Amino acid sequence: MRKLLYLVLGASCLLTACTEAEKPKSDLRAPAYPLVTIDPYTSAWSTTDNLYDSPVKHWTGKNHPLIGVVRVDGKSYRFMGKENLPLYPIVDMASVEAWEGNYTLKEPKKGWEKVDFTPKGWTKGKAAFGTPEMSFLGTEWTTKDIWVRREFDLNRDLSDADVFLKYSHDDTFELYINGKQVVKTGYEWHNNVVAELKDEVKKTLKPGKNVIAAYCKNKTGGGYVDFGLYVKEPDKTFFDREAEQVSAMVLPTQTLYAFEAGPVQLDVTFTAPLLCDDLYLMARPVNYISYEVVSKDGQQHDVQVYIEATPQWAVNETGQPVVCERLEKNGQTFLKAGTKEQPVLAKRGDDLRIDWGYFYLVGNTSDRSAMMIADYYTPKKAFAANGKVENTADRTRLFHLRNIVHRL
């Protein structure tokens, strides 16, 4: 099974007693809080009042996950981002694995969306279906209308599972599962929409033959059809306890947060050194995350800090293959991620994220910190249990990103 790759930095320290630090204060309630602002492509924001209420997002609205956790005397408090349990495919989208379906460009007979319909005269084709400029294209579609059927066999009962539909379309779109309408849009276009199936639709999914059927009308410009079905594992959250955010403040080059995590105060600062009087510093594609932990009760406390990012920072779509590696140089450890293809300046238009160049998470190399490349669960489980993550050996790995989403 392909797994979403995570880049993880862990650090630990023994916190000694000292006076409580002054908390930053501001009356500003921002519509979004800047966290990373290197350039429009490499930017990330908190779109909620509390830093831990939702995943960190790119300005286009796609997740650019950052998770931060402070562990105090064995108890973990999440202060940044939110865990997203991965979805696993029943039938995957073409962005990960090209699938075959039946399609027609002429209006079919009544009942075309139902399981027992026989697509006589339809053509077999690989997904995705779309105009030549679209991503993950399998079959070109250049007429106004297309009808697509995707038949698949289930070998398990999904009655107790959380089942999700994921789809992309351009333009007007209808989708049915076993004859039940799930999606009907107007003149719209969307990529990678994720929606949980209602019980009345989920009940139609039985062991044996099932069908997803879609109709799309391309009114102008590009056309596109792709869809898949996914299931979520039972909840395995490790960081469900939250720190209490007590303040947030936005300055010209910094965003400052203050949290209370049990007996300690945690101050976290995001710095973008965009200083116009130093062009070399301003042009450097680097932002910083720094933190300080202070005892509130005058006692010593055992403290570890965990920061996690994913290669979603380095892709446009989550189906793009990604290469990751771990490097050490000049006393620092680098976790590096980027697409295998590296399509420099190959895309243009709206709702795009950068998929060339490389994303780095960097920390000082020391016996009190560790940096690793791992799957979704391993580092979270280890940190929650003992406050540690393992330093992984230098290696290069190729992954497809598996999308992670919230329940809608």
C-alpha positions as CSV (number, residue, x, y, z in Angstrom):
1,M,0.0,0.0,0.0
2,R,1.3,3.4,-0.9
3,K,1.6,5.7,2.1
4,L,1.6,9.4,2.6
5,L,5.1,10.4,3.6
6,Y,5.7,12.7,6.6
7,L,8.7,14.8,7.5
8,V,9.1,15.0,11.2
9,L,11.3,17.0,13.6
10,G,11.4,16.1,17.2
11,A,13.3,17.8,20.1
12,S,13.4,17.4,23.8
13,C,14.6,19.4,26.8
14,L,14.4,19.5,30.6
15,L,12.5,22.7,31.5
16,T,13.8,24.4,34.5
17,A,11.8,26.7,36.8
18,C,11.7,30.4,35.8
19,T,9.4,33.3,35.8
20,E,6.4,33.3,33.4
21,A,7.2,35.1,30.2
22,E,5.2,38.1,29.1
23,K,2.4,37.0,26.7
24,P,2.0,38.8,23.4
25,K,-1.3,40.7,23.3
26,S,-3.3,42.0,20.3
27,D,-6.9,43.0,19.7
28,L,-6.6,41.8,16.1
29,R,-8.8,39.0,15.0
30,A,-7.4,38.3,11.5
31,P,-9.3,36.6,8.7
32,A,-6.2,34.4,8.3
33,Y,-2.9,34.3,10.1
34,P,0.3,34.2,8.1
35,L,2.7,31.4,9.1
36,V,5.0,31.0,6.1
37,T,5.2,33.7,3.5
38,I,8.2,33.1,1.3
39,D,6.3,33.9,-1.9
40,P,2.7,33.3,-3.3
41,Y,3.6,29.7,-4.2
42,T,5.3,28.9,-0.9
43,S,2.8,30.3,1.6
44,A,0.8,28.8,4.5
45,W,-1.9,30.3,6.7
46,S,-4.0,29.5,9.7
47,T,-7.6,30.1,8.7
48,T,-9.2,29.7,12.2
49,D,-9.1,31.6,15.4
50,N,-7.0,29.0,17.1
51,L,-3.9,27.6,15.4
52,Y,-5.0,24.0,16.2
53,D,-8.6,24.2,15.0
54,S,-7.9,23.2,11.4
55,P,-5.1,22.1,9.1
56,V,-2.6,24.7,8.0
57,K,-3.6,25.8,4.4
58,H,-2.1,27.2,1.3
59,W,-3.7,30.4,0.2
60,T,-5.6,28.5,-2.5
61,G,-7.4,26.5,0.3
62,K,-5.5,23.2,-0.2
63,N,-3.9,21.7,2.9
64,H,-0.2,22.4,3.5
65,P,-0.1,20.4,6.7
66,L,2.0,21.5,9.7
67,I,1.4,19.7,13.0
68,G,2.9,20.9,16.2
69,V,2.7,19.1,19.6
70,V,4.3,19.8,22.9
71,R,4.7,16.9,25.4
72,V,4.9,17.9,29.0
73,D,5.6,15.3,31.7
74,G,4.3,12.6,29.5
75,K,1.1,14.4,28.3
76,S,0.9,15.6,24.7
77,Y,-0.8,18.9,23.8
78,R,-1.4,19.8,20.1
79,F,-0.8,23.5,19.5
80,M,-0.6,23.6,15.7
81,G,-2.6,22.1,12.8
82,K,-5.0,19.1,13.0
83,E,-4.6,15.4,12.3
84,N,-6.2,14.2,9.2
85,L,-6.7,10.4,9.0
86,P,-5.7,9.0,5.6
87,L,-8.3,7.6,3.2
88,Y,-7.7,4.2,1.6
89,P,-9.0,3.4,-1.9
90,I,-11.9,1.1,-2.7
91,V,-11.4,2.4,-6.3
92,D,-8.7,5.1,-6.8
93,M,-8.8,8.2,-8.9
94,A,-6.7,8.5,-12.1
95,S,-4.3,10.8,-10.4
96,V,-3.0,7.8,-8.6
97,E,-3.9,4.9,-10.8
98,A,-5.5,5.1,-14.3
99,W,-8.8,3.2,-14.2
100,E,-10.9,1.9,-17.1
101,G,-14.6,2.6,-17.7
102,N,-17.2,2.7,-20.4
103,Y,-18.2,6.0,-21.9
104,T,-20.4,7.4,-24.6
105,L,-20.7,10.8,-26.3
106,K,-24.3,10.3,-27.3
107,E,-27.2,10.5,-24.9
108,P,-27.8,7.0,-23.6
109,K,-31.1,5.1,-22.9
110,K,-33.0,5.7,-19.7
111,G,-31.5,3.9,-16.7
112,W,-27.9,4.3,-17.8
113,E,-26.8,5.1,-14.2
114,K,-28.1,1.8,-12.7
115,V,-26.2,-1.3,-11.8
116,D,-28.2,-3.6,-14.2
117,F,-27.8,-1.4,-17.2
118,T,-25.8,-2.9,-20.1
119,P,-23.6,-0.3,-21.8
120,K,-24.1,-1.7,-25.3
121,G,-22.4,0.4,-27.9
122,W,-20.4,2.3,-25.4
123,T,-16.6,2.6,-25.7
124,K,-14.0,1.4,-23.2
125,G,-11.5,4.1,-22.2
126,K,-8.9,5.0,-19.5
127,A,-9.6,7.8,-17.0
128,A,-9.3,10.6,-16.6
129,F,-11.6,11.9,-19.4
130,G,-10.9,15.4,-20.6
131,T,-9.6,18.0,-23.0
132,P,-5.9,17.7,-24.0
133,E,-4.5,20.2,-21.5
134,M,-5.8,18.4,-18.4
135,S,-3.7,16.5,-15.9
136,F,-3.7,12.7,-15.6
137,L,-5.5,12.4,-18.9
138,G,-6.3,8.9,-20.2
139,T,-9.0,9.6,-22.8
140,E,-9.4,12.8,-24.7
141,W,-13.0,14.2,-24.7
142,T,-13.6,17.2,-26.9
143,T,-17.4,17.1,-27.4
144,K,-20.0,18.9,-25.2
145,D,-21.3,15.9,-23.4
146,I,-19.9,12.7,-21.9
147,W,-21.5,9.8,-19.9
148,V,-19.1,7.5,-18.0
149,R,-19.8,4.2,-16.1
150,R,-17.2,2.7,-13.8
151,E,-18.1,-0.9,-12.6
152,F,-16.3,-2.5,-9.7
153,D,-16.6,-5.5,-7.4
154,L,-16.6,-5.2,-3.6
155,N,-15.3,-8.1,-1.5
156,R,-16.3,-6.6,1.9
157,D,-19.2,-5.2,3.8
158,L,-19.0,-1.4,4.2
159,S,-22.0,-0.8,6.4
160,D,-19.9,0.1,9.4
161,A,-17.3,2.0,7.5
162,D,-17.0,5.7,6.8
163,V,-17.1,5.9,3.0
164,F,-16.1,8.9,0.9
165,L,-16.5,10.0,-2.7
166,K,-13.8,12.0,-4.3
167,Y,-14.3,13.7,-7.7
168,S,-13.0,16.3,-10.1
169,H,-15.1,17.8,-12.9
170,D,-15.2,20.6,-15.5
171,D,-18.0,21.8,-16.0
172,T,-21.7,20.9,-15.2
173,F,-21.7,17.5,-13.4
174,E,-23.9,14.7,-12.2
175,L,-22.8,11.6,-10.4
176,Y,-24.7,8.5,-9.3
177,I,-23.7,5.5,-7.1
178,N,-25.8,2.3,-7.9
179,G,-28.5,4.6,-9.3
180,K,-28.6,7.0,-6.4
181,Q,-27.7,10.6,-7.2
182,V,-24.9,11.9,-5.1
183,V,-23.7,15.0,-6.9
184,K,-25.5,17.6,-9.1
185,T,-23.8,20.9,-9.9
186,G,-24.5,23.9,-12.0
187,Y,-21.9,25.5,-14.3
188,E,-18.9,24.9,-12.0
189,W,-15.6,23.2,-12.0
190,H,-13.8,21.7,-9.0
191,N,-10.7,19.4,-8.3
192,N,-10.5,16.7,-5.7
193,V,-13.8,17.4,-3.9
194,V,-14.3,15.0,-1.0
195,A,-17.7,14.2,0.4
196,E,-18.8,11.5,2.9
197,L,-21.6,9.3,1.6
198,K,-25.0,9.5,3.2
199,D,-26.3,6.2,4.8
200,E,-29.0,5.8,2.1
201,V,-26.2,5.8,-0.6
202,K,-23.8,3.7,1.5
203,K,-26.5,1.0,1.9
204,T,-26.5,0.4,-1.8
205,L,-22.8,-0.7,-1.8
206,K,-23.0,-4.5,-1.6
207,P,-20.4,-7.3,-2.0
208,G,-20.3,-8.0,-5.7
209,K,-21.0,-5.7,-8.7
210,N,-21.4,-1.9,-8.1
211,V,-21.3,1.1,-10.4
212,I,-20.4,4.8,-10.3
213,A,-21.9,6.7,-13.2
214,A,-21.3,10.3,-14.2
215,Y,-22.5,12.8,-16.7
216,C,-20.6,16.0,-17.6
217,K,-21.3,18.9,-19.9
218,N,-18.4,21.0,-21.0
219,K,-19.9,24.5,-21.8
220,T,-16.6,26.2,-22.6
221,G,-12.8,25.8,-22.2
222,G,-11.5,22.7,-20.5
223,G,-13.5,19.6,-19.7
224,Y,-12.7,16.9,-17.2
225,V,-14.1,13.8,-15.4
226,D,-12.5,11.7,-12.7
227,F,-13.8,10.0,-9.5
228,G,-13.0,7.4,-6.9
229,L,-14.3,5.8,-3.7
230,Y,-12.5,5.6,-0.4
231,V,-12.9,4.3,3.1
232,K,-11.4,5.8,6.3
233,E,-9.8,3.6,9.0
234,P,-11.2,3.7,12.5
235,D,-10.0,6.7,14.4
236,K,-6.3,6.5,15.5
237,T,-5.7,10.0,16.7
238,F,-2.7,10.4,18.9
239,F,-2.9,14.1,19.6
240,D,-6.5,14.8,20.6
241,R,-5.6,16.9,23.6
242,E,-5.2,20.6,22.7
243,A,-3.1,23.3,24.3
244,E,-5.1,26.4,25.2
245,Q,-4.3,29.3,22.9
246,V,-4.2,32.5,25.0
247,S,-3.1,35.0,22.4
248,A,-2.1,35.6,18.8
249,M,-0.4,38.7,17.3
250,V,0.6,39.6,13.7
251,L,3.6,41.9,13.2
252,P,5.1,43.0,9.9
253,T,7.6,40.1,9.8
254,Q,6.3,37.8,12.5
255,T,3.2,36.0,13.8
256,L,3.4,35.2,17.5
257,Y,1.2,32.7,19.5
258,A,1.1,31.9,23.2
259,F,-0.3,28.7,24.6
260,E,-0.8,27.1,28.0
261,A,-0.1,23.4,28.0
262,G,-0.7,22.0,31.5
263,P,2.0,23.6,33.9
264,V,3.9,25.4,31.1
265,Q,3.5,28.3,28.7
266,L,4.6,27.8,25.1
267,D,5.4,30.7,22.9
268,V,5.7,30.0,19.1
269,T,7.0,32.5,16.6
270,F,6.8,32.3,12.8
271,T,9.3,34.6,11.1
272,A,9.5,35.8,7.5
273,P,12.5,38.1,7.2
274,L,11.2,40.2,4.4
275,L,13.3,43.2,5.1
276,C,13.5,45.6,2.2
277,D,16.8,47.1,3.2
278,D,18.6,43.7,2.7
279,L,17.8,42.2,-0.7
280,Y,19.9,39.1,-0.1
281,L,18.0,38.3,3.1
282,M,14.6,39.2,1.5
283,A,15.3,36.9,-1.5
284,R,16.4,34.0,0.6
285,P,13.6,31.3,0.4
286,V,13.6,30.6,4.1
287,N,11.2,31.1,6.9
288,Y,11.6,30.2,10.6
289,I,9.6,28.5,13.4
290,S,11.0,29.2,16.9
291,Y,9.6,28.3,20.3
292,E,10.2,29.0,24.0
293,V,8.7,27.0,26.9
294,V,8.4,28.5,30.4
295,S,7.3,26.9,33.7
296,K,4.2,28.5,35.2
297,D,4.4,26.8,38.6
298,G,8.1,27.3,39.4
299,Q,8.8,23.5,39.0
300,Q,11.0,21.5,36.6
301,H,9.2,19.7,33.8
302,D,10.2,17.3,31.1
303,V,9.3,18.8,27.7
304,Q,9.6,17.6,24.1
305,V,8.4,19.4,21.0
306,Y,7.2,17.7,17.8
307,I,6.8,19.4,14.3
308,E,5.5,17.6,11.3
309,A,5.1,18.5,7.6
310,T,4.2,16.6,4.5
311,P,5.3,16.7,0.8
312,Q,2.0,18.3,0.0
313,W,4.0,21.5,0.2
314,A,5.9,20.4,-2.9
315,V,3.1,19.2,-5.2
316,N,0.2,20.7,-7.2
317,E,-2.0,17.5,-7.0
318,T,-1.7,14.7,-4.4
319,G,-1.3,12.0,-7.1
320,Q,2.1,13.3,-8.2
321,P,5.0,10.9,-7.4
322,V,7.3,12.4,-4.8
323,V,11.0,11.8,-4.0
324,C,12.1,12.4,-0.4
325,E,15.5,12.1,1.3
326,R,17.3,13.0,4.5
327,L,20.7,14.8,4.4
328,E,23.2,16.1,7.0
329,K,25.5,19.0,6.4
330,N,27.3,21.6,8.5
331,G,25.7,20.5,11.7
332,Q,22.2,20.6,10.3
333,T,19.8,17.9,9.2
334,F,17.7,18.4,6.1
335,L,14.5,16.6,5.2
336,K,13.9,17.2,1.5
337,A,10.8,16.5,-0.7
338,G,9.9,17.3,-4.3
339,T,8.1,15.8,-7.3
340,K,9.9,13.2,-9.3
341,E,8.9,14.9,-12.6
342,Q,10.1,18.5,-11.7
343,P,8.0,20.2,-14.3
344,V,9.6,23.7,-14.1
345,L,7.2,26.5,-15.1
346,A,5.0,23.9,-16.9
347,K,1.7,25.1,-15.6
348,R,-0.3,28.3,-15.6
349,G,-3.8,29.4,-14.5
350,D,-5.7,29.5,-11.2
351,D,-5.8,27.2,-8.2
352,L,-2.2,26.0,-8.7
353,R,0.5,25.1,-6.3
354,I,4.2,24.8,-7.0
355,D,5.3,21.3,-8.1
356,W,9.0,22.0,-9.0
357,G,11.8,22.8,-6.7
358,Y,12.1,21.2,-3.2
359,F,10.6,21.7,0.2
360,Y,13.0,21.4,3.1
361,L,12.4,21.0,6.8
362,V,15.7,21.8,8.6
363,G,16.9,21.5,12.2
364,N,20.1,21.4,14.1
365,T,21.8,18.0,14.3
366,S,22.2,17.0,18.0
367,D,21.8,14.2,20.4
368,R,18.7,16.0,21.8
369,S,16.8,16.1,18.5
370,A,15.8,13.7,15.8
371,M,14.4,14.0,12.3
372,M,12.8,11.3,10.3
373,I,10.9,10.4,7.1
374,A,8.0,8.0,7.9
375,D,4.4,7.0,7.3
376,Y,1.4,8.6,8.9
377,Y,1.2,6.6,12.1
378,T,4.8,5.6,13.2
379,P,6.2,9.0,14.4
380,K,2.9,10.1,16.1
381,K,2.7,6.8,18.0
382,A,6.3,6.9,19.1
383,F,6.2,10.6,20.2
384,A,2.9,10.1,22.1
385,A,4.3,7.1,23.9
386,N,7.8,8.2,24.8
387,G,8.5,11.7,23.4
388,K,10.9,10.5,20.8
389,V,11.2,9.9,17.1
390,E,14.0,8.0,15.4
391,N,16.7,9.5,13.2
392,T,16.2,7.7,9.9
393,A,19.3,6.7,7.8
394,D,20.1,8.7,4.7
395,R,18.0,7.3,1.9
396,T,15.9,8.3,-1.1
397,R,12.3,7.1,-1.4
398,L,9.6,7.4,-4.0
399,F,6.0,7.7,-2.9
400,H,2.6,8.7,-4.3
401,L,0.9,11.1,-1.9
402,R,-2.3,9.6,-0.4
403,N,-4.8,12.4,0.1
404,I,-5.9,13.1,3.7
405,V,-9.2,14.9,4.4
406,H,-11.6,15.9,7.0
407,R,-15.0,14.4,7.4
408,L,-17.4,16.8,5.6
